[in-house]
């Protein structure tokens, strides 16, 4: 039996990890997957040792507060790898934890495969060399990342974006369909929702004054987030969709979206949007000094320009977001241009099948020889 240990520490990594596990099970029917992740990877058949994705935090100061818990999981996991020696360690993004674990595994002689690169092109660019020293194979999901690694001698393959696979598998029911559905996607973490939903509700109130027929549907990652959303929304009439983000995007005419994977998901559905981003003042102060990108939204990074408006930190207020939202709701030149630009971003990601291609690369590493 082939044993693979996987680690994902965020909701998006949990999602893509689950798709990879299913593809590995098809390629290696006797594979045994275990590791750290979330409920999606567990549902896909991985023995979940710790729900790391479910405890994900966002921002520098927030990570500091959660350090003791994360450190404990790290120490336990490193000891477990030393004891059990899986055939491969598959790391999925989550750099702060995974890069340290990858170094440990390398010293143990366990082949390290990194699937979904940390955003080394945005900050701490020297980390690319740290990753190069520890990986047997790098699997990237954004087209411009492959050259970044191959230029320094890393065995790297661009496999495509796994969101295309996930979206293709989901069958929407149309349960939220209507003439003017506005989607609110405030994020999957408690702190994201706390910081962003209030602004989103204020914008929704402004939209309703102009378009009273509008319906507002909030995508909630789970029931805990739904309870939080309803408490924060107060008397404002909203609908909630628990674990059904794609139902919301399938029905939406326009969306307010928290920066993150959801911006790309919204783009792949072709829905015009604006992006909001807000963290603690300390986290933002630090980020401004280390992050080196012109845009924070993944859809804008892929486009190479600002095709979607971004409202960051102090700019993420209703008075600034509302005029832009109203323009994009109407059949305006700005809306038509954005729809065209989003379609072009979709084309840059190529064909479906990223999970299967990634699984094939993992199998190739495993077949390369024994270790330890």
Secondary structure in CASP SS format (residue, H / E / C, confidence):
PFRMAT SS
TARGET T0000
AUTHOR 0000-0000-0000
METHOD secondary structure of the structure
MODEL  1
X C 1.00
X C 1.00
X E 1.00
X E 1.00
X E 1.00
X E 1.00
X E 1.00
X E 1.00
X C 1.00
X C 1.00
X H 1.00
X H 1.00
X H 1.00
X H 1.00
X H 1.00
X H 1.00
X H 1.00
X H 1.00
X H 1.00
X H 1.00
X H 1.00
X H 1.00
X H 1.00
X H 1.00
X H 1.00
X H 1.00
X H 1.00
X C 1.00
X C 1.00
X C 1.00
X C 1.00
X E 1.00
X E 1.00
X E 1.00
X E 1.00
X E 1.00
X C 1.00
X C 1.00
X H 1.00
X H 1.00
X H 1.00
X H 1.00
X H 1.00
X C 1.00
X C 1.00
X C 1.00
X E 1.00
X E 1.00
X E 1.00
X E 1.00
X C 1.00
X C 1.00
X H 1.00
X H 1.00
X H 1.00
X C 1.00
X C 1.00
X C 1.00
X C 1.00
X H 1.00
X H 1.00
X H 1.00
X H 1.00
X H 1.00
X H 1.00
X C 1.00
X H 1.00
X H 1.00
X H 1.00
X H 1.00
X H 1.00
X H 1.00
X H 1.00
X H 1.00
X H 1.00
X H 1.00
X H 1.00
X H 1.00
X H 1.00
X H 1.00
X H 1.00
X H 1.00
X H 1.00
X H 1.00
X C 1.00
X C 1.00
X C 1.00
X E 1.00
X E 1.00
X E 1.00
X E 1.00
X E 1.00
X C 1.00
X C 1.00
X H 1.00
X H 1.00
X H 1.00
X H 1.00
X H 1.00
X H 1.00
X H 1.00
X H 1.00
X H 1.00
X H 1.00
X H 1.00
X H 1.00
X H 1.00
X H 1.00
X C 1.00
X C 1.00
X C 1.00
X E 1.00
X E 1.00
X E 1.00
X E 1.00
X C 1.00
X C 1.00
X C 1.00
X C 1.00
X C 1.00
X C 1.00
X C 1.00
X E 1.00
X C 1.00
X C 1.00
X C 1.00
X H 1.00
X H 1.00
X H 1.00
X H 1.00
X H 1.00
X H 1.00
X H 1.00
X H 1.00
X C 1.00
X C 1.00
X E 1.00
X E 1.00
X E 1.00
X E 1.00
X C 1.00
X C 1.00
X C 1.00
X C 1.00
X H 1.00
X H 1.00
X H 1.00
X H 1.00
X H 1.00
X H 1.00
X C 1.00
X C 1.00
X C 1.00
X C 1.00
X C 1.00
X E 1.00
X E 1.00
X E 1.00
X C 1.00
X C 1.00
X C 1.00
X H 1.00
X H 1.00
X H 1.00
X H 1.00
X H 1.00
X H 1.00
X H 1.00
X H 1.00
X C 1.00
X C 1.00
X C 1.00
X C 1.00
X C 1.00
X C 1.00
X C 1.00
X C 1.00
X C 1.00
X C 1.00
X C 1.00
X E 1.00
X E 1.00
X E 1.00
X E 1.00
X E 1.00
X C 1.00
X C 1.00
X C 1.00
X C 1.00
X H 1.00
X H 1.00
X H 1.00
X H 1.00
X H 1.00
X H 1.00
X H 1.00
X H 1.00
X H 1.00
X H 1.00
X H 1.00
X H 1.00
X H 1.00
X H 1.00
X H 1.00
X H 1.00
X H 1.00
X H 1.00
X H 1.00
X H 1.00
X H 1.00
X C 1.00
X C 1.00
X C 1.00
X C 1.00
X E 1.00
X E 1.00
X E 1.00
X E 1.00
X E 1.00
X E 1.00
X C 1.00
X C 1.00
X H 1.00
X H 1.00
X H 1.00
X H 1.00
X H 1.00
X H 1.00
X H 1.00
X H 1.00
X H 1.00
X H 1.00
X H 1.00
X C 1.00
X C 1.00
X C 1.00
X C 1.00
X C 1.00
X E 1.00
X E 1.00
X E 1.00
X E 1.00
X C 1.00
X C 1.00
X H 1.00
X H 1.00
X H 1.00
X H 1.00
X H 1.00
X H 1.00
X H 1.00
X C 1.00
X C 1.00
X E 1.00
X E 1.00
X E 1.00
X E 1.00
X E 1.00
X C 1.00
X C 1.00
X H 1.00
X H 1.00
X H 1.00
X H 1.00
X H 1.00
X H 1.00
X H 1.00
X H 1.00
X C 1.00
X C 1.00
X C 1.00
X C 1.00
X E 1.00
X E 1.00
X E 1.00
X E 1.00
X E 1.00
X C 1.00
X C 1.00
X C 1.00
X H 1.00
X H 1.00
X H 1.00
X H 1.00
X H 1.00
X H 1.00
X H 1.00
X H 1.00
X H 1.00
X H 1.00
X E 1.00
X C 1.00
X C 1.00
X C 1.00
X C 1.00
X C 1.00
X C 1.00
X H 1.00
X H 1.00
X H 1.00
X H 1.00
X H 1.00
X H 1.00
X C 1.00
X C 1.00
X C 1.00
X C 1.00
X C 1.00
X C 1.00
X E 1.00
X E 1.00
X E 1.00
X H 1.00
X H 1.00
X H 1.00
X C 1.00
X C 1.00
X H 1.00
X H 1.00
X H 1.00
X H 1.00
X H 1.00
X H 1.00
X H 1.00
X H 1.00
X H 1.00
X H 1.00
X H 1.00
X H 1.00
X C 1.00
X C 1.00
X C 1.00
X H 1.00
X H 1.00
X H 1.00
X H 1.00
X H 1.00
X H 1.00
X H 1.00
X H 1.00
X H 1.00
X H 1.00
X H 1.00
X H 1.00
X H 1.00
X H 1.00
X H 1.00
X H 1.00
X C 1.00
X C 1.00
X C 1.00
X C 1.00
X C 1.00
X H 1.00
X H 1.00
X H 1.00
X H 1.00
X H 1.00
X H 1.00
X H 1.00
X H 1.00
X H 1.00
X H 1.00
X H 1.00
X H 1.00
X H 1.00
X C 1.00
X C 1.00
X C 1.00
X C 1.00
X C 1.00
X C 1.00
END
